[in-house]
Amino acid sequence: MKKKQERHILALSGGKDSAALAVYMREKYPEIPLEYVFIDSGCELPETYAYLNKIRAILNIKIIVIRPKRNFDYWLKYFGGVLPSPTNRWCTRLLKLLPYNKWLKDSYSKARIFSYVGLRADEGREGYRPKNEDIKPIHPFIKDNMILDDILHILKNAGLGLPSYYSWRQRSGCYFCYFQRDSEWKGLKIKHPDLFEKACNYEENHSDGRTYTWRSGGFLRELGINSNKAPILLIFISSNCEYQDILTSCQIKFNLGWFLPKHFFTSRAGSFSSLFALIPFGQERRSSLSVYLLLWF
């Protein structure tokens, strides 16, 4: 029996983990002929497209862009105005998974696909499992025991850094992602008021008078947003070495040994007002420690 052709594919999300995986695979497994794809829902943030361009330039790679045949507005009308939600994720299914699986079928119907996924060893989840037996997920970060601290160092050393949307939200994805917290919706309003307005419009003006919202707490317009304030600032700090990154208008440089006095924080958006949250993150098996630092300016 003839052996099936093998293809090695890495799907970039526009987030930090898949970007770090692209760097990691190129450096540690250069013999693997990887193909890079991005599934464009048509509802991505401008920062996502900018980060993908940065990945192309720094890694000198070609990224195949896959788009759905029908856009979000088509499917929203198909579902009678019912917005996607954590319990009804039709947007992921129809704007991401369906076009990706169709592309695989059209391009490599007779091939064995190795799909490289950027899940980390410290995430504690398996991720998407394809029903097609010819698609095998590969998790290099889990196999090599790589955690968040490692990903941050990979991105820094490669010159990629973090996507700029990390200055106000914690995940890649569509601008109207229903997993966003209120602080991230507020960040969208400040950073991209046009996209925030579009998200609001999707909640309103249903001809049948029904009500659908992105968040369980009510309409987006009900969020109390002070446009004179900058959004939540998410900073990753590594204890292994001094880590510097420029996020939005704030320039921060420090390590875990400092106790975050006010004079270490400068911003054109305003002076440091309060520490919103400090969430420790780490693994006992590592001497290193990373934290998420959330600040409100």
Backbone torsions as a table, in degrees:
resi	resn	phi	psi	omega
1	MET	NA	132.3	-177.4
2	LYS	-69.8	133.0	179.8
3	LYS	-71.5	138.0	-179.6
4	LYS	-69.3	147.0	174.1
5	GLN	-64.3	144.1	179.8
6	GLU	-109.4	136.6	175.3
7	ARG	-126.2	141.1	-178.2
8	HIS	-116.7	116.0	-172.0
9	ILE	-125.4	133.3	176.3
10	LEU	-119.1	114.7	179.6
11	ALA	-88.9	117.8	178.0
12	LEU	-87.1	134.5	179.9
13	SER	-97.6	-14.3	-171.1
14	GLY	91.3	7.4	178.7
15	GLY	-105.7	179.0	-173.1
16	LYS	-70.8	-39.2	-172.6
17	ASP	-70.2	-45.6	179.5
18	SER	-68.2	-33.7	176.6
19	ALA	-65.3	-44.4	178.1
20	ALA	-63.1	-36.3	178.9
21	LEU	-65.1	-38.2	177.5
22	ALA	-60.5	-41.7	177.8
23	VAL	-66.5	-47.2	-176.1
24	TYR	-61.1	-45.3	-178.5
25	MET	-65.9	-38.9	179.6
26	ARG	-64.6	-37.1	-176.4
27	GLU	-82.4	-40.0	-174.5
28	LYS	-94.3	-29.7	-178.1
29	TYR	-129.0	59.9	-176.2
30	PRO	-64.9	-17.8	-178.3
31	GLU	-76.9	-14.3	-179.2
32	ILE	-82.4	122.4	-177.9
33	PRO	-79.7	80.2	-176.2
34	LEU	-75.9	143.9	169.0
35	GLU	-113.6	140.1	-175.7
36	TYR	-112.9	132.6	179.6
37	VAL	-130.8	156.1	173.1
38	PHE	-136.0	125.0	178.5
39	ILE	-92.8	110.5	-174.6
40	ASP	-94.4	109.2	-179.1
41	SER	-70.8	-17.2	-173.8
42	GLY	87.6	0.0	-178.0
43	CYS	-125.8	25.7	-176.6
44	GLU	-78.6	161.5	175.7
45	LEU	-76.1	149.2	174.4
46	PRO	-56.5	-34.6	179.7
47	GLU	-63.7	-30.5	178.6
48	THR	-65.5	-46.7	179.0
49	TYR	-63.3	-37.7	179.4
50	ALA	-65.5	-40.0	-179.7
51	TYR	-68.2	-38.5	176.5
52	LEU	-62.6	-39.8	176.7
53	ASN	-64.0	-36.6	178.1
54	LYS	-66.3	-40.2	177.7
55	ILE	-62.9	-45.0	178.3
56	ARG	-57.2	-45.6	-174.9
57	ALA	-69.3	-45.7	-174.7
58	ILE	-75.0	-40.2	-178.3
59	LEU	-90.4	-10.6	-179.7
60	ASN	55.7	52.8	-178.4
61	ILE	-123.2	158.5	173.3
62	LYS	-94.2	132.1	177.0
63	ILE	-114.6	117.8	177.5
64	ILE	-78.4	125.2	-179.8
65	VAL	-98.3	123.0	179.4
66	ILE	-108.1	129.4	-179.1
67	ARG	-122.8	146.7	177.3
68	PRO	-69.3	151.5	179.1
69	LYS	-67.3	-37.2	-179.7
70	ARG	-119.5	141.7	-172.8
71	ASN	-89.6	-178.0	-176.6
72	PHE	-60.0	-43.9	-177.2
73	ASP	-62.5	-36.1	177.1
74	TYR	-61.3	-48.9	-177.0
75	TRP	-70.9	-32.0	176.6
76	LEU	-62.3	-42.1	177.0
77	LYS	-66.3	-39.1	179.1
78	TYR	-59.4	-38.7	-179.3
79	PHE	-90.7	15.1	174.9
80	GLY	67.5	30.6	178.1
81	GLY	85.3	1.4	179.5
82	VAL	-72.7	113.8	-178.9
83	LEU	-70.4	148.0	174.4
84	PRO	-64.5	157.9	-176.9
85	SER	-153.7	172.6	178.7
86	PRO	-58.7	-24.4	178.8
87	THR	-99.4	-4.8	179.3
88	ASN	-143.6	75.2	-171.3
89	ARG	-88.0	54.8	-178.0
90	TRP	-66.6	-25.4	179.2
91	CYS	-64.9	-44.2	178.1
92	THR	-63.3	-43.4	-177.4
93	ARG	-65.4	-44.5	-171.6
94	LEU	-93.5	-24.9	-178.3
95	LEU	-102.0	-15.0	-179.3
96	LYS	-120.2	-62.8	-172.5
97	LEU	-68.5	-46.2	-178.1
98	LEU	-60.5	-49.9	179.3
99	PRO	-65.7	-33.1	178.5
100	TYR	-66.6	-46.6	179.3
101	ASN	-65.1	-35.7	177.3
102	LYS	-66.2	-41.1	178.2
103	TRP	-62.3	-42.6	178.2
104	LEU	-61.7	-43.9	-179.2
105	LYS	-64.8	-43.1	-178.8
106	ASP	-70.0	-34.4	-174.3
107	SER	-91.4	-38.5	-171.5
108	TYR	-139.0	51.7	-175.6
109	SER	-64.2	-25.8	-177.8
110	LYS	-108.6	17.1	-176.5
111	ALA	-107.7	157.6	171.0
112	ARG	-91.7	120.9	-173.8
113	ILE	-102.6	126.7	171.4
114	PHE	-105.0	113.4	-175.0
115	SER	-102.8	115.5	-175.1
116	TYR	-91.1	123.6	-171.8
117	VAL	-120.4	139.2	-174.6
118	GLY	-88.5	30.2	175.3
119	LEU	-67.2	136.8	-178.3
120	ARG	-94.2	163.4	179.7
121	ALA	-68.7	-20.4	-176.8
122	ASP	-97.9	7.9	-177.2
123	GLU	-87.3	-28.2	176.3
124	GLY	68.0	33.6	176.7
125	ARG	-144.2	160.9	-174.6
126	GLU	-93.6	-30.1	-177.0
127	GLY	84.8	-174.0	-175.9
128	TYR	-69.0	133.0	177.6
129	ARG	-110.9	111.3	-179.8
130	PRO	-64.7	144.5	177.3
131	LYS	-77.9	-24.5	179.2
132	ASN	-73.7	120.6	-178.4
133	GLU	-68.4	-16.2	179.2
134	ASP	-84.6	-0.8	176.0
135	ILE	-111.4	114.3	-176.8
136	LYS	-111.3	115.5	177.5
137	PRO	-70.4	136.8	177.0
138	ILE	-119.9	131.9	-176.8
139	HIS	-121.4	80.2	-176.7
140	PRO	-59.6	-38.0	-178.7
141	PHE	-66.1	-38.0	177.4
142	ILE	-69.0	-44.4	179.9
143	LYS	-59.5	-40.2	-176.6
144	ASP	-98.1	13.2	173.3
145	ASN	59.8	42.7	-177.9
146	MET	-93.4	132.8	-179.6
147	ILE	-117.1	-177.8	-175.4
148	LEU	-53.8	-43.0	-179.5
149	ASP	-55.8	-40.2	179.8
150	ASP	-66.4	-40.7	-178.9
151	ILE	-63.1	-41.7	179.8
152	LEU	-63.2	-39.9	178.5
153	HIS	-67.8	-38.8	177.2
154	ILE	-59.6	-47.1	-178.3
155	LEU	-65.7	-41.4	180.0
156	LYS	-65.3	-47.1	-176.9
157	ASN	-66.6	-28.3	179.7
158	ALA	-80.8	-11.8	-177.7
159	GLY	84.8	10.7	-179.1
160	LEU	-86.2	-40.7	-174.9
161	GLY	65.3	-161.3	-178.6
162	LEU	-98.8	152.8	172.3
163	PRO	-59.0	142.5	-173.1
164	SER	-68.3	-18.0	178.4
165	TYR	-69.1	-12.8	176.0
166	TYR	-65.9	-7.1	175.7
167	SER	-72.6	-14.3	-178.0
168	TRP	-145.8	-4.0	175.4
169	ARG	-147.8	164.4	-169.1
170	GLN	-106.2	-2.4	-176.4
171	ARG	-143.2	157.5	171.3
172	SER	-79.2	171.8	177.7
173	GLY	130.8	-174.5	-176.6
174	CYS	-65.6	154.3	-177.6
175	TYR	-64.7	-25.2	-179.4
176	PHE	-102.2	22.5	-176.2
177	CYS	-50.5	126.1	-177.1
178	TYR	-74.4	-5.5	174.8
179	PHE	-85.7	-3.8	-179.4
180	GLN	-65.0	143.4	172.0
181	ARG	-82.0	166.7	179.5
182	ASP	-57.4	-38.4	179.9
183	SER	-63.6	-30.8	179.6
184	GLU	-77.8	-35.5	172.6
185	TRP	-61.4	-39.6	177.8
186	LYS	-64.5	-38.4	176.7
187	GLY	-62.8	-39.8	177.2
188	LEU	-61.6	-42.4	179.7
189	LYS	-59.6	-39.8	-177.7
190	ILE	-78.7	-43.9	-176.2
191	LYS	-78.6	-38.9	-175.7
192	HIS	-137.9	73.6	-177.7
193	PRO	-59.2	-29.3	178.6
194	ASP	-67.5	-40.2	178.4
195	LEU	-71.9	-35.8	175.6
196	PHE	-61.6	-41.1	178.8
197	GLU	-64.0	-39.8	177.6
198	LYS	-63.0	-41.9	178.1
199	ALA	-62.7	-39.9	177.0
200	CYS	-62.1	-42.7	-178.4
201	ASN	-63.0	-31.8	177.5
202	TYR	-66.4	-23.9	178.7
203	GLU	-83.0	-17.1	-169.0
204	GLU	-117.0	172.0	170.8
205	ASN	61.8	36.5	173.7
206	HIS	-77.3	129.5	-174.9
207	SER	-63.1	-27.8	-178.5
208	ASP	-90.3	1.3	176.7
209	GLY	81.9	0.1	179.2
210	ARG	-74.1	160.6	-177.5
211	THR	-119.1	128.1	173.9
212	TYR	-132.5	136.8	-179.4
213	THR	-129.9	156.1	178.1
214	TRP	-75.2	-30.3	-175.0
215	ARG	-122.3	150.2	-178.3
216	SER	-70.5	-18.7	-176.1
217	GLY	-83.1	5.7	178.4
218	GLY	117.6	-169.2	-177.2
219	PHE	-69.7	150.4	179.0
220	LEU	-61.9	-35.8	-178.0
221	ARG	-65.9	-14.7	179.8
222	GLU	-82.8	-10.0	178.9
223	LEU	-66.8	131.8	176.6
224	GLY	-79.7	107.8	-175.3
225	ILE	-120.8	122.1	175.2
226	ASN	-95.4	107.4	-175.2
227	SER	-68.6	-9.7	179.4
228	ASN	-85.6	-5.1	-179.9
229	LYS	-107.1	150.4	174.2
230	ALA	-82.9	160.1	-178.1
231	PRO	-75.0	178.6	172.7
232	ILE	-53.9	136.4	179.0
233	LEU	-109.3	119.4	-180.0
234	LEU	-101.4	120.5	-178.3
235	ILE	-122.6	134.2	174.3
236	PHE	-98.1	130.2	-179.5
237	ILE	-121.1	133.1	178.0
238	SER	-110.0	139.0	178.8
239	SER	-87.9	-12.4	-178.9
240	ASN	-68.0	-35.5	-178.4
241	CYS	-157.7	169.0	177.7
242	GLU	-68.3	127.0	-175.7
243	TYR	-117.3	124.2	-177.4
244	GLN	-122.7	133.3	174.6
245	ASP	-148.7	149.7	177.5
246	ILE	-104.5	117.0	179.5
247	LEU	-118.5	126.1	-175.6
248	THR	47.4	-128.1	-175.2
249	SER	-96.1	3.5	-174.1
250	CYS	-98.1	136.3	174.8
251	GLN	-114.1	117.8	-174.4
252	ILE	-127.7	132.3	178.4
253	LYS	-145.5	113.4	-179.4
254	PHE	-168.4	174.9	173.8
255	ASN	-131.3	177.5	-172.4
256	LEU	-66.8	-15.3	-179.4
257	GLY	-70.7	-17.9	-179.2
258	TRP	-88.3	153.4	-176.3
259	PHE	-104.5	28.7	171.0
260	LEU	56.2	47.2	174.5
261	PRO	-67.2	157.9	-171.9
262	LYS	-60.7	-32.6	-173.0
263	HIS	-72.3	-5.2	175.8
264	PHE	-83.4	-6.9	-175.3
265	PHE	-111.3	124.2	175.1
266	THR	-130.4	144.9	-179.7
267	SER	-158.4	139.0	174.1
268	ARG	-72.7	-17.4	-178.4
269	ALA	-79.6	-17.8	-178.8
270	GLY	152.5	170.2	-178.9
271	SER	-83.3	157.0	179.5
272	PHE	-61.5	129.3	-177.2
273	SER	-111.9	-47.3	-177.8
274	SER	-158.6	153.0	176.4
275	LEU	-85.4	115.7	-174.9
276	PHE	-76.2	-50.0	-179.8
277	ALA	-164.1	145.9	175.6
278	LEU	-129.6	111.1	-173.7
279	ILE	-112.1	109.8	179.2
280	PRO	-67.9	147.2	-178.3
281	PHE	-147.1	129.7	179.1
282	GLY	177.7	-179.7	-180.0
283	GLN	-132.3	139.8	-179.3
284	GLU	-62.7	-27.5	-176.6
285	ARG	-76.7	-5.0	178.4
286	ARG	-119.3	144.7	175.8
287	SER	-78.7	-18.6	-178.2
288	SER	-81.4	159.7	179.0
289	LEU	-142.2	135.7	174.3
290	SER	-118.3	153.6	176.4
291	VAL	-135.3	154.5	166.7
292	TYR	-96.5	129.7	176.6
293	LEU	-118.2	117.0	179.5
294	LEU	-107.3	122.6	-178.8
295	LEU	-120.3	147.5	173.4
296	TRP	-115.5	120.9	-179.9
297	PHE	-104.5	NA	NA
